[in-house]
Amino acid sequence: MGVLQAAKIAVFVSGGGTNLQALIDAEKQGIIKSGKLSLVISNNANAYAITRAELAGIPSAIVTKKEYGTQQAFENKIIEILEEYGIDLIVLAGFMSILSAEFTSKYPKRIINVHPSLIPSFCGKGFYGLRVHEAALAYGVKVTGATVHYVNEIPDGGEIILQKSVSVKRNETPESLQQKVMRQAEWIILPKATEQVCAEIVSLRKENKK
């Protein structure tokens, strides 16, 4: 019996790719050992995340809705690429495009996302990027954080995998809070949750081989 192959991971990005970098670093450090970063898909041709993928030697693809016209054609192209690379797990790392219920139902418990708040607070439709932190500060919360969850047809509605809290200081700005949540929560729990789900995929594969 040979060693079972690591789960192949695709990371979906739209921007700078700091969460992608956290995953790349975690793989190098052996935090992610049951999975292998095998593909990066961006819906933005100018995303710096593509450069990060190139520097790490990870194949990348750019798929834009503008190029494919409809949500269905856009998602069909993504599915085609995922199948070509034999992807087992999709990690949404700052992917600024809502995926349809048709797409998410095709990959049950195979898509995870990191959200910059402690779900169920400040999440769901319209809560992304700085808006999440602006809402948290407007509400006056003393603790916020990040959540990694499975993705289903409801925005931020899937089962929670990991959460980490971050304290909110009195003179915090949305920008400073965003940085703090990334450093103290997102970049820590996203790699951990990715490894956890990859380990489950590999273990299921092992069971099925028996």
N, C-alpha and C positions, 0 to 999 in steps of 0.2 A: 504493500500500500504506500503510494507516494504521498508527499505532503499535499494537503488540500490547497488548492489555489486561493489566493487572497481575493476578497470581493472587489470588483472593479467599481471605482467611484467616478462619477461625473459631477463637476461643480458648475453650477449655473451662476453667472455674474453679470453685472451691468456697469460697474464703475471701477473704483480704485483697486478693489480686490484685497483689502486688508484681512478679511476673514479667510480668503483663499490662501494668503501668505501664512496665516496661523495654521492652516491645515498642512501646507507644504513643510513648515518648520516642525510640526508635530510628527509628520511621517519620518522626517530625517532623524528626529530624537527618539523614534521608536514608540511614541505614544499611540500612533496609529500603526498597528502591526497586522491586523486581520484584513486590512483593506489596502488598496493601491490607487493613488490618484492617477486615473487613466485618461481623463478628458476634461477640458474646460469649454463650456459653451457660453458665448456672450451674445446678448441681443443689442449690443452697442459696439460698432466697429472701432470706436475710439477709446474703449475701456482700457485703462492701464493694467487691469487684471490679465489681459492677453499677453502683455510683456512679461508679467510675473510668471505666467504659464510657460512661455518660451524659455525664460531664464532657468526654470526648473526642469526643462526638457519634457513638459507635458503637452501632448497634442491639443490643439484648440480649434474651435469652429465658430464662425460668426453667422448667426441666423437672425435676421431682422424682420419684423412684421411688415415693414414698408416694402421689403423685397418680395414677400410672399402674398401680400394683399389681405388675406383673411386670417383670422385666429386659427382656423382649422388647417390651412395650408402651412402656416408657421409651425404649428405643433406637429403636423405630419412630418415635416422636414426634421424637426428635433428627434422624433421617434425613430426615423430612418437612421440618423447618425448614432443614436444610443444603441440601436440594434447592431449596427456595423461594428461598434466597439465592444459589444457584449457586456454592457453596463448592468451592474447589480443594484447600485444605490445612487440616488440623485441627492446632492446637497445644494440647497438654495442659499447662496451666500451674497446677500444684497442684490437679488435678482428682481428688477423693477418691472416685472410683467406678471400679471395674474394668470395662472394656468387654469384652463377650463376643467369642469368636473369630469368631462370625458377623458381628459389627459390624466388627471390625478387618480381616477378610478382604475386606470390601466396599471398603476403601480402602487397597490395597497401596501402600506408600511414599508415602502421603498423610496419615499421622498421625505427628507427632513429639512426643516427651516430654522434659522435663528432669528428671534424677534427681540428687539431691544427694550423689553419691559417684562415684568412678572405677570404673565398671562394668568387670570383673565383681565387684568387691568390694562388700559390703553392699548387695545389691540382690535383687530377686525378691519373692516373696510375703511380706507382713508388714513389709517394709522401706520405711517412708515417714515423712515428717516428722522429728521429733526422734529417733525410733528409729534412724535411719541414723547420726546423729552420736553417739548413745550407744554404738552398737556399734563405731564407729570408735575412739572414745576407750577403750572397754573393751579393745580389741585392742592399743591403744598405737601406732597408726600415726603416722608422722611427716609423712606427706603424704596429703591427701584431695583432694576437688575436686568437680566436677560433670560430667555427661555428657548430651549431647543425642543421642537415638537414635530410630530409626524404631520404631513400635509394631507388634507382631504379637501372636499369640495367647498368647505366653509373657510374663508380667510382667517388664519390663525386659530382654526377650530379643532385641529387634530390633537390626539393624545400627547400629553407632555412627557418628554424623555428626561430632561435635566433642567434645573433652574439654579441661578446663583444671584444672590442679592448684593446690592451696592448701596452704601449710605449716601444720602443727599445732604450736602453742606448748605449753609444759609445763603451764601453769595453765589451759588451755582448759576451758570447760564446754560441754555440748551446745548450750546457747542461744547462747553466744558463737561457737561453731564454725558453727552454722546461719547466723548473720548474716554471718560472714566468707565462707562458701561462696557465699551469695547475692550479696553485693557484689562479690567478687573473681572469681567464676566464672559462676554462673547468669545474672546480668543481662547478662553480656558475651557468652557463647556462645549463649544462646537466640536473641537477635536475629540474630546472625551466621548460625546454622544455618537460621533461618527464611528469611533472604534467599537463602542458598545453594539451598535446596529450591525456593523460588519461582522463582528464576532458571532452574532445571532444568525446571520446569513450563512456563514461558514459552517456553523454547528448544524443548521437545518440541512445543509447540503450533505453533511456527514451522515445524518440520520437517514436521509433519502437514499444514500448509497448502500446502506445496510441490507 
